[in-house]
Amino acid sequence: MTRTIVCVALAVVAAGTVLLASGSAFAAGDVAKGKASFMKYGCWQCHGFLGQGSVATSAGKVLAPDPLPLEAFVAFVRSTNRAMPPYREAVLPDADLADIHAYLSSIPKGPDYKTIPLLKD
């Protein structure tokens, strides 16, 4: 078990080194296409329309406004073994994932709660 974990960790480090040496493996995404893909692939069902997450459906996992770096985001979506099922490239292409990442990155931060009159008191 420990040996398998070490082998997987080394493979991830090697893959990351190759990506750093060759530049990003993914092109910059398109925000409009990303929003459409976020809806098309059903991401919104668990993560909300703005990636805000839900305690009931995504254990409160917030995706936006600061998503993981693109390579980590893609790696997680491809290999997650948590409540979210992994998505193979045949189901969710890398280009669509890059677009989804661009969409999530484009979502602005919400206002500070101190600036909302109802929440001041």
NUDO-333030 format. One record per residue (C-alpha): residue number from 0; x, y, z. Coordinates in nm, 3 decimals. Layout:
// residues N
<vexvex num="NUM" X="X" Y="Y" Z="Z"/>
...
This chain:
// residues 121
<vexvex num="0" X="0.000" Y="0.000" Z="0.000"/>
<vexvex num="1" X="0.271" Y="0.247" Z="0.102"/>
<vexvex num="2" X="0.481" Y="0.151" Z="-0.199"/>
<vexvex num="3" X="0.183" Y="0.218" Z="-0.430"/>
<vexvex num="4" X="0.131" Y="0.562" Z="-0.276"/>
<vexvex num="5" X="0.499" Y="0.646" Z="-0.321"/>
<vexvex num="6" X="0.489" Y="0.532" Z="-0.685"/>
<vexvex num="7" X="0.179" Y="0.741" Z="-0.755"/>
<vexvex num="8" X="0.333" Y="1.044" Z="-0.583"/>
<vexvex num="9" X="0.651" Y="1.010" Z="-0.791"/>
<vexvex num="10" X="0.444" Y="0.983" Z="-1.110"/>
<vexvex num="11" X="0.255" Y="1.301" Z="-1.020"/>
<vexvex num="12" X="0.580" Y="1.487" Z="-0.949"/>
<vexvex num="13" X="0.729" Y="1.364" Z="-1.278"/>
<vexvex num="14" X="0.421" Y="1.469" Z="-1.472"/>
<vexvex num="15" X="0.429" Y="1.810" Z="-1.305"/>
<vexvex num="16" X="0.796" Y="1.852" Z="-1.393"/>
<vexvex num="17" X="0.722" Y="1.772" Z="-1.758"/>
<vexvex num="18" X="0.436" Y="2.025" Z="-1.757"/>
<vexvex num="19" X="0.657" Y="2.294" Z="-1.604"/>
<vexvex num="20" X="0.935" Y="2.226" Z="-1.852"/>
<vexvex num="21" X="0.704" Y="2.234" Z="-2.154"/>
<vexvex num="22" X="0.461" Y="2.502" Z="-2.038"/>
<vexvex num="23" X="0.095" Y="2.444" Z="-1.965"/>
<vexvex num="24" X="-0.061" Y="2.138" Z="-2.124"/>
<vexvex num="25" X="-0.391" Y="2.326" Z="-2.156"/>
<vexvex num="26" X="-0.476" Y="2.633" Z="-2.357"/>
<vexvex num="27" X="-0.653" Y="2.923" Z="-2.191"/>
<vexvex num="28" X="-1.024" Y="2.860" Z="-2.179"/>
<vexvex num="29" X="-1.322" Y="3.056" Z="-2.306"/>
<vexvex num="30" X="-1.547" Y="3.199" Z="-2.032"/>
<vexvex num="31" X="-1.874" Y="3.184" Z="-2.230"/>
<vexvex num="32" X="-1.809" Y="2.827" Z="-2.343"/>
<vexvex num="33" X="-1.708" Y="2.741" Z="-1.987"/>
<vexvex num="34" X="-2.038" Y="2.864" Z="-1.845"/>
<vexvex num="35" X="-2.225" Y="2.659" Z="-2.107"/>
<vexvex num="36" X="-2.014" Y="2.350" Z="-2.026"/>
<vexvex num="37" X="-2.063" Y="2.401" Z="-1.652"/>
<vexvex num="38" X="-2.437" Y="2.379" Z="-1.717"/>
<vexvex num="39" X="-2.417" Y="2.105" Z="-1.983"/>
<vexvex num="40" X="-2.213" Y="1.863" Z="-1.771"/>
<vexvex num="41" X="-2.427" Y="1.926" Z="-1.462"/>
<vexvex num="42" X="-2.155" Y="2.080" Z="-1.245"/>
<vexvex num="43" X="-2.410" Y="2.334" Z="-1.122"/>
<vexvex num="44" X="-2.623" Y="2.061" Z="-0.970"/>
<vexvex num="45" X="-2.377" Y="2.011" Z="-0.685"/>
<vexvex num="46" X="-2.163" Y="2.325" Z="-0.697"/>
<vexvex num="47" X="-2.431" Y="2.589" Z="-0.764"/>
<vexvex num="48" X="-2.460" Y="2.819" Z="-1.064"/>
<vexvex num="49" X="-2.167" Y="3.031" Z="-0.950"/>
<vexvex num="50" X="-1.947" Y="2.756" Z="-0.808"/>
<vexvex num="51" X="-2.049" Y="2.859" Z="-0.457"/>
<vexvex num="52" X="-2.096" Y="2.501" Z="-0.334"/>
<vexvex num="53" X="-2.364" Y="2.353" Z="-0.114"/>
<vexvex num="54" X="-2.343" Y="2.180" Z="0.220"/>
<vexvex num="55" X="-2.606" Y="1.933" Z="0.101"/>
<vexvex num="56" X="-2.460" Y="1.839" Z="-0.236"/>
<vexvex num="57" X="-2.088" Y="1.914" Z="-0.241"/>
<vexvex num="58" X="-1.995" Y="1.917" Z="0.127"/>
<vexvex num="59" X="-1.970" Y="2.293" Z="0.090"/>
<vexvex num="60" X="-1.691" Y="2.269" Z="-0.170"/>
<vexvex num="61" X="-1.654" Y="2.616" Z="-0.317"/>
<vexvex num="62" X="-1.510" Y="2.624" Z="-0.670"/>
<vexvex num="63" X="-1.515" Y="2.998" Z="-0.734"/>
<vexvex num="64" X="-1.396" Y="3.266" Z="-0.736"/>
<vexvex num="65" X="-1.053" Y="3.112" Z="-0.676"/>
<vexvex num="66" X="-1.046" Y="2.765" Z="-0.834"/>
<vexvex num="67" X="-0.747" Y="2.535" Z="-0.811"/>
<vexvex num="68" X="-0.473" Y="2.601" Z="-1.070"/>
<vexvex num="69" X="-0.580" Y="2.456" Z="-1.406"/>
<vexvex num="70" X="-0.353" Y="2.149" Z="-1.403"/>
<vexvex num="71" X="-0.457" Y="2.059" Z="-1.046"/>
<vexvex num="72" X="-0.823" Y="2.120" Z="-1.134"/>
<vexvex num="73" X="-0.803" Y="1.885" Z="-1.433"/>
<vexvex num="74" X="-0.611" Y="1.622" Z="-1.234"/>
<vexvex num="75" X="-0.874" Y="1.630" Z="-0.958"/>
<vexvex num="76" X="-1.167" Y="1.602" Z="-1.199"/>
<vexvex num="77" X="-0.999" Y="1.309" Z="-1.376"/>
<vexvex num="78" X="-0.895" Y="1.112" Z="-1.070"/>
<vexvex num="79" X="-1.113" Y="1.203" Z="-0.774"/>
<vexvex num="80" X="-1.214" Y="0.917" Z="-0.552"/>
<vexvex num="81" X="-1.437" Y="1.123" Z="-0.326"/>
<vexvex num="82" X="-1.810" Y="1.192" Z="-0.346"/>
<vexvex num="83" X="-1.766" Y="1.345" Z="-0.692"/>
<vexvex num="84" X="-1.726" Y="1.084" Z="-0.964"/>
<vexvex num="85" X="-1.416" Y="1.113" Z="-1.184"/>
<vexvex num="86" X="-1.479" Y="1.229" Z="-1.540"/>
<vexvex num="87" X="-1.276" Y="1.066" Z="-1.818"/>
<vexvex num="88" X="-1.164" Y="1.277" Z="-2.114"/>
<vexvex num="89" X="-1.404" Y="1.082" Z="-2.338"/>
<vexvex num="90" X="-1.691" Y="1.220" Z="-2.128"/>
<vexvex num="91" X="-1.554" Y="1.567" Z="-2.046"/>
<vexvex num="92" X="-1.282" Y="1.680" Z="-2.290"/>
<vexvex num="93" X="-0.979" Y="1.877" Z="-2.169"/>
<vexvex num="94" X="-1.085" Y="2.177" Z="-2.378"/>
<vexvex num="95" X="-1.420" Y="2.187" Z="-2.198"/>
<vexvex num="96" X="-1.246" Y="2.158" Z="-1.861"/>
<vexvex num="97" X="-1.020" Y="2.451" Z="-1.952"/>
<vexvex num="98" X="-1.331" Y="2.650" Z="-2.047"/>
<vexvex num="99" X="-1.502" Y="2.557" Z="-1.718"/>
<vexvex num="100" X="-1.190" Y="2.667" Z="-1.531"/>
<vexvex num="101" X="-1.193" Y="2.999" Z="-1.719"/>
<vexvex num="102" X="-1.559" Y="3.048" Z="-1.625"/>
<vexvex num="103" X="-1.493" Y="2.973" Z="-1.257"/>
<vexvex num="104" X="-1.192" Y="3.206" Z="-1.261"/>
<vexvex num="105" X="-1.406" Y="3.486" Z="-1.409"/>
<vexvex num="106" X="-1.659" Y="3.484" Z="-1.125"/>
<vexvex num="107" X="-1.594" Y="3.788" Z="-0.906"/>
<vexvex num="108" X="-1.564" Y="3.768" Z="-0.530"/>
<vexvex num="109" X="-1.878" Y="3.855" Z="-0.341"/>
<vexvex num="110" X="-1.894" Y="4.171" Z="-0.132"/>
<vexvex num="111" X="-1.746" Y="4.176" Z="0.215"/>
<vexvex num="112" X="-2.023" Y="4.098" Z="0.460"/>
<vexvex num="113" X="-1.936" Y="4.418" Z="0.650"/>
<vexvex num="114" X="-2.054" Y="4.622" Z="0.350"/>
<vexvex num="115" X="-2.401" Y="4.466" Z="0.349"/>
<vexvex num="116" X="-2.632" Y="4.680" Z="0.563"/>
<vexvex num="117" X="-2.846" Y="4.391" Z="0.688"/>
<vexvex num="118" X="-2.539" Y="4.206" Z="0.812"/>
<vexvex num="119" X="-2.378" Y="4.503" Z="0.990"/>
<vexvex num="120" X="-2.602" Y="4.484" Z="1.296"/>
